Amino acid sequence: MRTRLTPALLLLPGLAFLLIGFLVPSLAMLLAPPGTATSDIFVRLGEMLTDPYDLAIIGRTLLLGLVVTAICVCLGFPTAYLLARSTSRWAGVFLALAIFPLLLSNVVRTFGWLVVLGSNGAIGQLLTGLGLVDKAPQLLYTPLAIILGLTQLFLPLAIITCYSAVSQVDAGLDDAARGLGASRIRTFWDVVLPLSLPGIVVASTLVFAGSVTAYTTPYLLGGSGNRMLSTQLFSYASVTIDWASASATALIMTVLVFAVSAVATTVGRKGATS
């Protein structure tokens, strides 16, 4: 009995901290913000789900979040696989370099894109210098700029999450598959990938949740013409002080994250059992 109770007792302080510090404020923000009735929140939610302007913001947020997630997983998993299977003594250094951007501030990394994508930035000067265009294209304040910024922001997270999953797959299974006549690509596709699906699901969920809720990067790179739910939420909560709209926006963001997470988990389970 004592052995069974010990893990539960060890979990209690962390669960209590999460309950008091995260769950209670989140529920208060979603359902009972200051001076706002719960009915007003759901009325505003209904208005947002029928307003073309708000629907465009929701669609843009969902689309950009899915695109960033797909890019990060497609780039992060092969990188993690090569690092996990590398026998080089420099593999640890390369892994550290891959996740080093996580140590830098999001604001610093985002401001770097302002220098690169601006009208007088590196890309614009390169295109005009090569004579490909007469005038530098407007790359800043576009969906492309948001995608590039968010991809750089969350790619290290995808790499380290997938690296943890691939590292748990016994490398001897690769040798066994190749010994039975499977090519490297077949081994990767039929052995490593299915066994690493739980890590891919976690990476996808983390990247999507971060992309949907990120504020600094969409605000600096997207401008006012490419609003996302995060920037709209900030506007409601800090500019117009419209708590009903802020809570409705936060509720939509929460539902999007949980819905995509549920879909990713379902797909991962089906892929692992097939």
C-alpha positions in Angstrom: 0.0 0.0 0.0 2.8 2.4 0.9 4.5 1.6 -2.4 1.4 2.5 -4.3 0.7 5.7 -2.4 4.3 7.1 -2.7 4.0 8.1 -6.4 0.6 9.8 -5.8 2.0 11.7 -2.8 5.0 12.9 -4.9 2.6 14.1 -7.6 0.4 16.1 -5.2 2.6 19.2 -4.9 3.0 19.6 -8.6 -0.7 19.0 -9.3 -1.7 21.5 -6.6 0.6 24.1 -8.1 -0.9 23.5 -11.6 -4.4 23.6 -10.2 -3.9 26.9 -8.3 -1.5 28.6 -10.7 -2.8 27.5 -14.1 -6.2 25.8 -14.2 -8.1 28.2 -11.9 -6.9 31.4 -13.6 -7.5 29.9 -17.0 -11.1 28.9 -16.2 -11.6 32.4 -14.7 -10.3 34.0 -17.8 -12.4 31.8 -20.1 -15.7 31.7 -18.2 -15.7 34.5 -15.6 -13.5 37.5 -16.5 -13.8 40.7 -14.5 -17.1 42.4 -14.7 -18.4 40.1 -17.5 -21.2 37.6 -17.3 -20.7 34.1 -18.8 -23.6 34.6 -21.1 -21.9 37.7 -22.6 -18.9 35.5 -23.5 -21.0 32.9 -25.4 -23.0 35.7 -27.1 -19.7 37.2 -28.3 -18.5 33.7 -29.3 -21.5 33.2 -31.5 -20.9 36.6 -33.1 -17.3 35.8 -33.8 -18.2 32.5 -35.4 -20.6 34.2 -37.9 -18.5 37.4 -38.6 -16.5 37.1 -41.8 -13.7 39.3 -40.3 -13.3 37.1 -37.2 -13.7 33.9 -39.3 -10.8 35.1 -41.5 -8.6 35.5 -38.5 -9.5 32.1 -37.2 -8.9 30.5 -40.6 -5.6 32.3 -40.9 -4.5 31.2 -37.5 -5.4 27.6 -38.1 -3.8 27.5 -41.6 -0.5 29.1 -40.5 -0.3 26.9 -37.4 -0.8 23.8 -39.5 1.7 24.9 -42.2 4.4 25.8 -39.5 3.7 22.4 -37.8 4.1 20.5 -41.0 7.4 22.3 -41.9 8.9 21.9 -38.5 8.1 18.1 -38.3 9.3 17.5 -41.9 12.5 19.3 -41.2 12.9 18.4 -37.6 12.4 14.6 -37.7 15.0 13.8 -40.4 17.5 16.1 -38.5 16.7 14.3 -35.3 17.1 10.9 -36.9 20.5 11.7 -38.4 21.7 13.1 -35.0 20.4 10.1 -33.1 21.9 7.6 -35.4 25.2 9.4 -35.9 28.3 7.8 -34.6 30.5 10.9 -35.0 32.0 12.4 -31.9 30.6 15.8 -33.0 27.0 14.6 -32.9 26.6 16.1 -29.4 27.9 19.4 -30.7 25.6 19.4 -33.7 22.6 18.7 -31.4 23.6 21.6 -29.1 23.8 23.9 -32.2 20.4 22.7 -33.3 18.7 23.5 -30.1 20.9 26.6 -29.2 18.2 29.1 -30.5 16.0 28.0 -27.6 18.4 29.9 -25.4 17.8 33.1 -27.2 14.9 35.5 -26.6 12.0 35.2 -29.1 12.1 38.9 -29.6 15.8 38.8 -30.6 15.2 36.0 -33.1 12.1 37.8 -34.6 14.0 41.1 -35.0 16.5 39.2 -37.0 13.8 38.6 -39.6 13.1 42.3 -39.8 16.6 42.8 -41.0 16.4 39.9 -43.5 12.9 40.5 -44.9 12.8 44.3 -44.9 12.7 46.3 -48.1 16.4 47.1 -47.6 17.2 43.7 -46.1 19.5 41.0 -47.2 17.0 39.2 -49.5 15.8 42.3 -51.2 19.4 43.5 -51.8 20.4 40.1 -53.1 17.5 40.0 -55.6 18.1 43.5 -56.9 21.9 42.9 -57.0 21.4 39.9 -59.2 19.1 41.8 -61.4 16.2 39.5 -60.8 13.9 42.3 -59.8 13.9 46.1 -60.3 12.5 46.8 -56.9 12.9 44.8 -53.7 9.7 42.7 -53.0 7.6 43.4 -49.9 8.3 40.2 -47.9 7.7 41.8 -44.5 4.1 42.0 -43.1 3.0 38.9 -45.1 1.9 35.4 -44.2 5.2 34.2 -45.5 7.1 36.3 -43.0 5.0 34.9 -40.2 5.6 31.3 -41.4 9.4 31.9 -41.6 9.5 33.5 -38.2 7.4 30.8 -36.4 9.3 28.0 -38.1 12.6 29.3 -36.9 11.1 29.8 -33.5 9.8 26.2 -33.0 12.0 24.1 -35.2 14.5 23.5 -32.4 11.6 22.3 -30.2 10.6 19.8 -32.9 14.1 18.6 -33.3 14.7 17.9 -29.6 11.3 16.3 -29.1 11.8 14.0 -32.2 15.4 13.3 -31.1 14.2 12.0 -27.8 11.7 9.7 -29.6 14.2 8.3 -32.1 16.8 7.7 -29.4 14.5 5.3 -27.7 14.2 3.2 -30.8 16.8 0.5 -30.6 19.4 1.0 -33.4 19.7 -2.8 -33.6 16.3 -2.9 -35.2 17.7 -0.9 -38.1 20.5 -3.5 -38.5 18.0 -6.3 -38.3 15.8 -4.8 -40.9 18.7 -4.2 -43.3 20.0 -7.8 -42.6 16.6 -9.0 -43.8 17.0 -7.2 -47.1 15.3 -3.9 -46.4 16.9 -0.7 -47.8 17.7 2.3 -45.6 14.6 4.1 -46.9 12.4 1.1 -46.2 13.9 0.7 -42.8 13.3 4.3 -42.0 9.7 4.2 -43.3 8.6 0.8 -41.9 10.6 0.6 -38.6 11.9 3.9 -37.3 9.0 6.1 -38.3 6.1 4.0 -36.8 8.0 3.5 -33.5 8.7 7.2 -33.3 5.1 8.3 -33.9 4.4 9.2 -30.3 7.3 11.6 -30.3 6.1 13.1 -33.6 2.6 13.6 -32.1 4.1 15.4 -29.1 6.3 17.6 -31.4 3.3 18.4 -33.6 1.1 19.3 -30.6 3.8 21.5 -29.0 4.6 23.3 -32.3 1.0 23.9 -33.2 0.1 25.1 -29.7 3.1 27.5 -29.7 2.3 28.7 -33.2 -1.3 29.4 -32.5 -0.6 31.2 -29.2 2.6 33.1 -30.2 2.2 36.8 -30.0 5.5 38.6 -30.6 6.4 37.0 -34.0 3.0 37.5 -35.7 2.8 41.0 -34.3 6.2 42.1 -35.6 6.3 40.2 -38.9 2.6 40.1 -39.8 1.6 43.7 -39.0 -2.0 44.8 -38.7 -3.0 43.4 -42.0 -2.3 39.7 -41.0 -3.9 39.5 -37.6 -4.0 36.2 -35.7 -5.9 35.1 -32.7 -3.1 35.9 -30.4 -2.7 39.5 -31.6 -6.4 39.9 -31.6 -6.6 38.6 -28.0 -3.9 41.1 -26.9 -5.9 43.9 -28.5 -9.1 43.0 -26.7 -7.4 42.5 -23.4 -5.0 45.5 -23.4 -6.3 48.1 -25.9 -10.1 48.0 -26.1 -10.5 46.2 -22.7 -13.3 44.0 -24.0 -13.2 41.1 -21.7 -16.1 39.2 -23.4 -14.3 39.3 -26.7 -11.0 38.4 -25.1 -12.5 35.4 -23.3 -14.3 34.2 -26.5 -11.0 34.5 -28.5 -9.1 32.6 -25.8 -11.8 29.9 -25.8 -11.5 29.5 -29.6 -7.7 29.2 -29.3 -8.1 26.6 -26.6 -10.5 24.5 -28.7 -8.2 24.7 -31.7 -5.2 23.4 -29.8 -7.2 20.6 -28.1 -8.9 19.6 -31.4 -5.6 19.4 -33.4 -4.0 17.6 -30.5 -6.8 15.0 -30.5 -6.5 14.5 -34.2 -2.7 14.1 -34.1 -3.1 11.6 -31.2 -5.7 9.6 -33.1 -3.6 9.5 -36.3 -0.5 8.6 -34.3 -2.3 5.6 -32.6 -3.7 4.3 -35.9 -0.2 4.7 -37.5 1.5 2.8 -34.7 -1.0 -0.1 -34.8 -1.1 -0.4 -38.6 
